[in-house]
């Protein structure tokens, strides 16, 4: 199973919106890809920018909004 997380302004891509892919293993382990899945280099937190980034999320997934306990750079997660 895969999970995609959208971040805004992570420390390794300052000022960008980034998608990272994670693999969820049968034992519950979550393994991140070594590289970012997608980077939007001229990003802001606008709805328009987020919609553009969402176009790169594979279809058929469900969005989970961020929790108050998530890292502040996390925008949303798709599973």
N, C-alpha and C positions, 0 to 999 in steps of 0.2 A: 504494500500500500504506500502511496505517496502523499505528502503534505507540502503545501506551498505557503510560505509566509511572506507577506509584503511588509517591508520596513521603510521608514522615512528617516533619512539622515543618520545611518549607522556610522560608526567610527571609521570603517574602512572605505566608505563611499559618502563622504561629507557632502551635504546638499543634494543628494540623489535619492530617488525612490528605487528600491531593490527588491527583487523576488529571489528567495532562496528555496531550493527544493530539499526535502528531507525524506528519507526512506524509513518507513515504520516496519520493523521486523516482526515476525511471528511471536517472538519472546517479549515484545513490547519495547525493545531498544529502538531509539530514534537516531538515525545516522544522517548527518548533513552532507550534502555535496561539497566538494572541495572549492568549487567556484560558484559565484553568483549565477543564478538562472537567467536573470534579465536585469539590466541597469538602465534607468531613465535618467540621463545626465543633467537635464535642465528642469529638475523637479521642484515642485512646491507642494503644499498639502491641499491644493485645490481639488474640487470634485472632478474637474476636467482632467487633471493629471492622473488621478487615481483611476478614472475610467480607462484612460489610455493604457496604464500598466495592467489593469485587469484583463485587457485583450490578450495578454500573453499567458494567462492562467489556462490550463487545459479545460475544455468544456466538460460538463457533467459533475463538477465538484460543488460542494456546499460551503458557503462562507460562514466563518465563525468570527464574530466581532471580538475585538480585543477585550481582555479582562483588566480590571483595575490593578491586578497583580502582575500583569505582563510588563516587560521592559518597555519604557516609554517610546522607544523607536519602532515598536511593532504596531502596524496599522490594522492588519487583519490576517486571518489564517484560512486557507482553503483545504478541505479534505474530501 
